[in-house]
Amino acid sequence: MGRPAFQVADVFRRHGEAYREANAGHLDRCQRRVMAAIEACRTAALGGHVLQCKTCGHKEIAYSSCRDRHCPTCQGSAARAWLEARQADLLPAEYFHVVFTLPQQIAVIAYQNKEVVYGLLFEAVAETLKTIARDPKHLGAEIGFTAVLHTWGQTLTIHPHLHCIVPGGGLSPDGTSWISCRPGYFLPERVLSCLFRGVFLGKLVAAYEEKRLNFFSNLAHLAEPKAFSAYLAPLWQLDWVVDSKQPFAGPEQVLRYLSRYTHRVAISDHRLVDVADDHVTFTWKDYRHQARVALMTLSPAEFMRRFLLHVLPDGFQRIRHYGLLANGTRQAKLTRIRQLLPPVPQQQAMPVTQDAVTATVAPEDPVLCETKDVWQPTCPECGGEMHIVETLPKAHRNRVPRNDTS
């Protein structure tokens, strides 16, 4: 995948200042910071390096990246580093992909209360999966999983959902055996959906009673308890969407999937078709019509508004590990599980190769962001090795604040 013809940064550099002026009272600090980071990314504002080819002497400038987690151009190296760390966690077992989606009625509340509601989503999903898995009627085991928050749909509207990658089994209650789920089947979607709905709504009501929720503009009336209860009443009867997909084919497919989802942002640069003074056009998949690829054209202001809907609060972790994969006990639990599982035949042995990890992530533009970046650029003229011959200082005294918390 080569360099995209257009970048999200092009939109913000061309129209960002006008958007800030027009929406001065509606942009929070995090959104302003993300705008500044994207606009400065890979420009003289952040400094960089002069690279020279050892073979033919060709020179070019490589400006530093902002490394903000919301920047579409900066996710490749972060994804590679994260994936390398995850290789050691892979087990010789089936892996399942389970998606929990919040109804649109909750999504609008979530936008005005991101930290609280998205936090409740993680809590409710973790409680749901662990509770159903512990039930002897279903699995009767302690499971582990990684959950990744996405807040967008294909057209950049608010669509909060959690992607969970789950090994197909768990430790027995006494820790002496590994209990596998049925081949090709993890946990019943209907049971997961009902419990998820009850757990989440219960937590949301508790947060409301603790006055942890705020309501503005068209939701201001929900500050009245009777209005809030009436608003939630239909949701107790609604079927909440939980989708348990087919298991992955193997560990390399798990890594390939993770690379696409863990460090994805609302829209990638490669989806942009045209960026002009009066419009932005991008591709999207229409899942209501067999994932047909269509084009959507928005005004620059509307495109930026939708993109900024998905800026997360500083420090909010959108990748979390639970159960057997929880950070505090992961290594001990994984060691125990590997002792219990049958040995993997040599021809199927892990770990996954570094080439497989690298291949899962789209290549970035030739930029060295930090001295610790291990990327080795090649000369566009002759293919020789490019090396740093000069460091360029930042154009501004103050560096754009980084927000790289996963």
C-alpha positions in Angstrom: 0.0 0.0 0.0 1.7 3.2 -1.2 1.4 6.7 0.1 -2.2 7.9 -0.1 -3.1 10.7 -2.4 -4.8 12.7 0.4 -4.5 12.8 4.1 -6.8 13.8 7.0 -4.1 16.3 7.8 -4.7 18.0 4.5 -8.2 18.8 5.6 -7.2 20.2 9.0 -4.3 22.2 7.6 -6.5 23.8 4.9 -9.7 24.3 7.0 -8.7 23.9 10.7 -8.2 27.5 11.6 -11.6 28.6 10.2 -13.2 25.7 12.0 -11.7 26.7 15.3 -12.9 30.2 14.9 -16.4 29.2 13.9 -16.7 26.7 16.8 -14.7 28.5 19.5 -17.2 27.7 22.2 -17.8 24.1 21.2 -14.4 22.5 21.0 -12.9 21.0 24.2 -9.2 21.0 25.1 -8.6 17.5 23.8 -10.1 18.2 20.4 -8.1 21.4 20.0 -4.9 19.5 20.9 -5.6 16.7 18.4 -6.2 19.3 15.7 -2.9 21.0 16.4 -1.1 17.7 16.5 -2.5 16.5 13.2 -1.8 19.8 11.5 1.8 19.8 12.7 2.5 16.2 12.0 5.4 15.6 9.6 6.0 19.3 9.0 8.8 21.6 10.0 6.9 22.5 13.1 8.1 19.2 14.8 11.6 19.2 13.3 13.1 16.1 11.7 16.1 14.8 9.9 18.0 15.1 6.6 18.6 11.7 5.1 21.3 10.9 2.6 21.8 7.7 0.5 25.2 6.0 1.1 25.2 4.8 -2.5 24.2 7.6 -4.7 24.2 10.6 -2.4 20.5 11.4 -2.8 19.1 13.6 0.0 15.7 14.2 1.3 14.0 15.6 4.4 12.0 13.4 6.8 9.9 15.4 9.2 9.0 14.0 12.6 5.5 12.7 13.4 3.2 13.8 16.1 2.5 10.3 17.3 -0.9 11.2 18.6 -3.1 8.2 18.9 -5.9 9.9 16.9 -3.6 10.8 13.9 -4.2 8.4 11.0 -0.7 8.8 9.7 1.1 7.8 12.9 -0.4 4.4 13.8 1.9 2.0 11.9 4.9 2.0 14.2 2.7 2.0 17.3 0.8 -1.0 16.0 4.0 -2.9 15.2 5.4 -2.4 18.7 2.2 -3.4 20.3 1.9 -6.5 18.2 5.4 -7.7 18.9 4.5 -7.5 22.6 1.3 -9.5 22.1 3.1 -12.4 20.3 4.1 -13.9 23.6 0.5 -13.9 24.8 -0.8 -16.1 22.0 -2.0 -19.6 23.0 -2.4 -22.7 20.8 -6.2 -22.5 20.9 -9.1 -21.3 18.9 -9.6 -17.5 19.1 -13.0 -15.8 18.9 -14.1 -12.3 18.0 -17.0 -10.9 20.0 -18.5 -7.4 19.4 -20.7 -5.6 21.9 -22.5 -2.6 20.6 -24.3 0.2 22.5 -27.7 1.3 21.1 -27.9 4.7 19.5 -30.0 6.1 22.4 -27.0 5.4 24.6 -24.4 6.5 22.0 -25.7 10.1 22.2 -25.4 10.1 26.0 -21.9 8.6 25.6 -20.7 11.5 23.5 -21.5 14.0 26.2 -20.0 11.7 28.9 -17.2 9.9 27.2 -15.0 8.9 30.1 -17.9 7.7 32.2 -20.0 5.9 29.6 -17.1 4.3 27.7 -15.7 3.2 31.0 -19.0 1.6 31.9 -19.0 -0.2 28.5 -15.7 -1.8 29.3 -16.9 -2.8 32.8 -20.2 -4.2 31.6 -18.6 -6.3 28.8 -15.9 -7.7 31.1 -18.5 -8.6 33.7 -20.8 -10.2 31.1 -18.1 -12.3 29.5 -16.6 -13.5 32.7 -20.0 -14.3 34.3 -21.3 -16.3 31.4 -18.0 -18.1 31.0 -17.9 -19.1 34.7 -21.4 -20.6 34.5 -21.0 -24.4 34.3 -24.0 -24.5 31.9 -21.8 -22.7 29.3 -18.1 -23.1 29.9 -17.4 -23.3 33.7 -14.0 -21.6 33.4 -12.0 -18.5 34.0 -11.3 -16.8 30.6 -9.1 -14.0 29.4 -9.6 -11.5 26.6 -8.4 -8.2 25.1 -11.0 -5.5 24.5 -10.6 -2.6 22.0 -12.9 0.4 22.0 -14.2 1.8 18.7 -16.6 4.8 18.7 -17.2 5.3 15.0 -19.2 3.8 12.2 -18.2 3.8 8.5 -19.6 7.3 8.0 -17.9 8.7 11.1 -21.0 9.0 13.2 -21.1 8.0 16.8 -21.3 4.2 17.1 -19.6 2.9 20.3 -18.7 -0.8 20.3 -16.2 -3.0 21.9 -14.2 -5.6 19.9 -13.1 -8.6 22.1 -10.5 -11.2 21.1 -11.0 -14.2 23.3 -9.2 -17.6 23.4 -11.7 -20.4 23.2 -11.4 -21.8 26.6 -10.2 -21.1 30.2 -8.9 -22.4 33.4 -11.0 -24.7 35.6 -12.1 -23.2 38.9 -9.4 -25.1 40.8 -6.8 -24.2 38.2 -5.8 -27.8 37.5 -7.1 -28.1 33.9 -7.8 -26.2 30.7 -11.5 -26.3 29.6 -12.0 -25.8 25.9 -15.2 -24.5 24.4 -17.0 -26.5 21.7 -15.1 -26.4 18.3 -16.3 -23.3 16.4 -18.6 -22.1 19.2 -17.8 -19.8 22.1 -20.8 -18.5 24.1 -24.4 -18.0 23.2 -25.1 -14.5 21.8 -28.6 -14.3 23.2 -27.5 -15.0 26.7 -24.6 -12.5 26.4 -26.9 -9.8 25.0 -29.5 -10.1 27.8 -26.9 -10.0 30.5 -24.9 -7.2 28.8 -28.1 -5.0 28.6 -28.9 -5.5 32.2 -25.4 -5.0 33.6 -24.8 -1.9 31.5 -28.1 -0.2 32.2 -27.7 -1.0 35.9 -24.3 0.7 35.9 -25.6 3.7 33.9 -28.5 4.2 36.4 -26.0 4.1 39.3 -23.8 6.6 37.6 -26.8 8.9 37.1 -27.8 8.6 40.8 -24.2 9.4 41.7 -24.4 12.5 39.6 -21.6 11.4 37.4 -23.5 12.2 34.1 -23.9 15.6 32.5 -26.5 16.5 29.9 -26.4 19.5 27.4 -28.3 20.9 24.5 -30.8 18.5 23.1 -30.3 16.1 26.1 -30.6 18.7 28.8 -34.0 17.5 29.8 -32.5 14.2 30.9 -31.2 15.9 34.0 -34.7 15.4 35.4 -34.9 11.9 36.9 -38.4 11.1 35.5 -37.3 12.1 32.0 -34.1 10.0 32.4 -36.1 6.9 33.5 -38.6 7.4 30.7 -35.7 7.6 28.2 -34.2 4.4 29.4 -37.5 2.4 29.7 -37.6 1.1 26.1 -34.0 0.1 26.2 -34.7 -2.6 28.9 -36.8 -4.4 26.2 -34.6 -3.8 23.2 -32.4 -6.5 21.8 -28.8 -5.3 22.3 -26.4 -6.3 19.5 -23.8 -8.9 20.5 -22.0 -10.6 17.6 -19.9 -13.6 18.1 -18.0 -14.3 14.9 -16.4 -17.4 13.5 -13.1 -18.4 15.1 -9.8 -17.3 13.6 -7.9 -19.7 11.4 -4.7 -19.5 13.5 -2.4 -17.2 15.4 -1.2 -15.3 12.4 -4.8 -14.4 11.6 -5.3 -13.2 15.1 -2.3 -10.9 14.8 -3.5 -9.7 11.4 -6.9 -8.9 12.9 -5.4 -7.1 15.9 -3.2 -5.0 13.8 -6.2 -3.7 11.9 -8.3 -2.9 15.0 -6.1 -2.0 18.0 -4.6 1.1 16.5 -7.3 2.1 14.0 -8.6 5.6 14.1 -12.0 6.9 12.9 -10.9 7.0 9.2 -7.6 6.2 7.5 -5.9 8.4 5.0 -6.3 5.7 2.3 -10.1 6.1 2.4 -9.9 9.7 1.2 -10.8 10.2 -2.5 -10.8 14.0 -2.8 -10.0 17.0 -0.6 -11.0 20.4 -1.9 -11.9 23.9 -0.7 -15.6 23.0 -0.5 -15.8 19.2 0.1 -14.1 16.1 1.3 -15.0 12.7 -0.4 -14.2 9.3 1.1 -15.2 5.7 0.7 -17.3 3.8 3.1 -18.8 0.3 3.3 -22.6 0.0 3.3 -23.1 -3.1 5.5 -26.8 -2.9 4.9 -26.1 -3.8 1.3 -23.5 -6.6 1.5 -20.7 -4.2 2.5 -21.0 -2.4 -0.9 -18.3 0.3 -1.2 -19.8 3.7 -1.7 -18.7 7.3 -1.7 -19.7 10.0 0.8 -19.1 13.7 0.3 -19.2 16.2 3.2 -18.3 19.8 3.7 -14.9 20.2 5.3 -16.5 21.5 8.4 -18.8 18.5 8.7 -16.0 16.1 8.0 -13.9 17.7 10.8 -16.9 17.7 13.2 -17.5 14.0 12.7 -13.8 13.2 13.0 -13.5 15.1 16.3 -16.5 13.2 17.7 -14.1 10.4 18.3 -11.4 12.2 20.2 -11.0 10.4 23.6 -10.3 12.1 26.9 -6.6 12.3 27.8 -5.4 9.2 29.5 -8.4 7.1 28.6 -7.2 3.5 27.8 -9.0 2.1 24.7 -7.2 -1.2 24.8 -7.7 -3.3 28.0 -6.9 -6.8 29.1 -9.1 -8.9 31.4 -9.2 -12.2 33.3 -6.3 -14.5 32.4 -4.8 -11.7 30.3 -5.0 -9.0 33.0 -1.6 -7.2 33.3 -0.9 -8.1 36.9 -1.2 -11.9 36.6 -0.9 -12.5 32.8 2.6 -14.2 32.7 1.9 -16.6 35.6 -1.5 -17.6 34.2 -0.2 -18.0 30.6 2.7 -20.2 31.9 0.2 -22.4 33.8 -2.1 -22.7 30.8 0.8 -23.8 28.5 1.7 -26.5 31.0 -1.9 -27.8 30.8 -2.4 -27.6 27.0 -1.1 -30.4 24.8 2.2 -29.5 23.0 1.9 -27.9 19.6 3.1 -30.1 16.7 6.3 -28.8 15.2 4.7 -27.8 11.9 2.2 -25.7 13.7 4.5 -24.3 16.3 4.6 -20.7 17.4 5.7 -17.9 17.9 4.5 -16.1 14.8 7.4 -14.8 12.7 8.4 -11.1 12.7 7.7 -11.0 9.0 4.1 -12.0 9.7 3.8 -9.2 12.3 5.2 -6.6 10.0 3.1 -7.7 7.1 -0.1 -7.0 9.1 0.6 -3.3 9.3 0.4 -1.0 6.3 3.8 0.7 5.7 4.2 4.3 6.7 5.7 7.2 4.9 9.6 7.4 5.2 9.8 9.3 8.4 12.0 8.8 11.5 10.0 10.1 14.5 12.4 9.4 17.3 15.9 8.1 17.6 14.6 4.8 19.0 12.6 4.2 15.8 14.1 1.0 14.2 12.8 1.7 10.7 15.5 1.7 8.0 14.7 3.9 5.0 15.7 3.1 1.5 16.7 5.5 -1.2 13.8 6.2 -3.7 16.5 6.6 -6.5 18.7 3.6 -6.2 17.3 1.5 -3.3 20.4 2.1 -1.1 20.4 2.7 2.6 19.5 6.2 3.7 21.2 7.5 6.9 20.7 10.6 9.0 23.2 13.3 8.2 21.6 16.3 9.9 19.0 16.9 12.6 16.4 19.7 12.0 15.2 21.6 15.1 11.5 22.1 15.7 10.2 25.3 14.2 8.2 26.1 17.4 9.6 26.2 20.9 6.7 24.2 22.4 6.2 20.6 21.2 2.6 19.6 20.4 1.4 17.6 23.4 1.3 13.8 22.8 -1.6 11.6 23.6 -0.5 8.0 23.0 -2.3 6.2 25.8 -3.9 3.0 24.4 
